Amino acid sequence: MAAGVLYTYPENFRAYKALIAAQYSGADVKVAPNFVFGETNKSAEFLKKFPAGKVPAYESADGKVLLSESNAIAYYVSSAALRGADAATQASVWQWASWADSELLPASCAWVFPYLGIMQFNKQNVERAKQDLLAALKVLDGHLLTRTFLVGERITLADIIVFCTLIHAFQHVLEPATRATLVSVTRWFNTLAAQAPVRSVLPDVALCSAPPTYDPKKYAELAGNKKESGDKKKEKKAEKKEQPKKAQKEEEAPLEPKEPAQADPFDSLPKGTFNMDDFKRCYSNEDEAKSIPYFWEKFDPENYSIWYAEYKYPEELAKVFMSCNLITGMFQRLDKMRKQAFASVCLFGGDNDSSISGVWVWRGQELAFTLSPDWQIDYESYAWRKLDPAAPDTKQLVQDYFSWSGTDKQGRKFNQGKIFK
Amino acid sequence: MSACNVQVIKQIGKYYNVPVGTVCYNTDKVLTTVLNKQSIEGFATIVLKLASSGGVKLSQEQMLLSYQWLEHLAMYVNQASANPAFALGFLKDINKALEKNTYLTGQSLSVADIAAYYVLYPIVKRLSVTELESVMHLSRWTRHIQAQPRVCTSQPPLTLNTLNLSILAPAVH
């Protein structure tokens, strides 16, 4: 029997392959005590044995067999029954092991890790990974419709390896509705999970009970708030072009009769040289290539200020249209502010994973909302930051928001924008 | 002629390598045998007794689940062997149970699977290819059970051609 030590960090699904195989074969495989990931496997002593410094790694009791790569270790500690009786069976086992590594593992990681906070969430990548994994699982489901186990009529190393590779997906992302479309895979997974040798390594595999949700805080914590290199993609221009036109129409609607009693709260502030109406006209009629330079040319930093606003509770945002209503609702409630203010507020991301932020410009150097009691309904839901008009960062922000491009801090892509004018 | 019959009991006895005693029908037409000078009545009770004397240890839950399946078989299998239309419905119910479970009683091979295999053998055997196609999970299970050691000692395994057919020639032409 292959007695030895397995170096791994706890709850490593790759290490489970060898540990479960050892339970079946009776091989005496012990997990190295006092293993510290990032220290033990970077020590000179460890690297001498395993130059890659990767875990799991296996060292036989006599020190003669040194192995890295989980499938090889699992093979080594397996019994003949697990490996397969003849070359054809062994090859089939190998086929599934390779398939798990090439077809399942990359997609599973790309789908699961963002939800665990190990990887940055990118809607597009997650969707792609989801499609890839589900396509692979469909193949597996077809195979298991007519077979009880992967190879032959008994549990082999193929079952163990594929099972271990799928643990994360079943625990975190394959919610009941998805599992219902993968009946045979789920049947097989549950049977594997219930086997005594598997249970002695993994006593309780709790299957995912609800669709996963992304928690940006988790990633921020784990990644130590690493600064993202937001990949700026300029698209959705077409959609953008259409909307200002609509907004323009609204502007051209018959003027409401003025209420003389109500004075404009902005009247108390000096007018300055920046003509808000002229800029809005330019922004509506011209491309951003013209209107943004126009803005900087005419902007009067003495009497006007630029602000960055970020919605404080992005985790509460669900459907895209609801978030858009949130923005336009705020605009409506701030109607009287329109004359001396301009804003571009954008929604980034999609359903259940989005954020709202915007760039505002108004007369005066202070938060304008305090000027009128009518304007104070929404602004406290946003974090406000005054921007220095001379700073290059500000130029970039204005560029991004006025032209509806770029991404938010989490790298979500621009989805929709609303203009307050 | 009953399907949960003397022959099935003998096959199960052979599988567990235990004596089955003299199996016969008593005056109430109930299957009966005598083991260790003790009279045991009823198909389900006899099968469970054979399993336990064969060294099978069952938890309370497993025992009850097995008993439930054995009773279910004993109750309906006669009608199923007499009436092919009824048989198909009967098999489809079992098929449904085997969709989400690998074995009849859940996640491991039990005495219910062994007994059900022997009881259903003649019924599954006479199914047509298309009928087998409609009970895919049952076919999967049948193939698995008959591949287990000691199951196919007294009769050849069922061919279940449809499984191969569906793989070699899927229904897309």
Interface residues (C-beta under 8 A of the other chain):
Chain A: L145 T146 R147 T148 F149 G152 E153 R154 V183 T186 R187 W188 N190 T191 A194 Q195
Chain B: E99 K100 N101 T102 Y103 G106 Q107 S108 M136 H137 S139 R140 W141 R143 H144 A147 Q148 L163 S166 I167
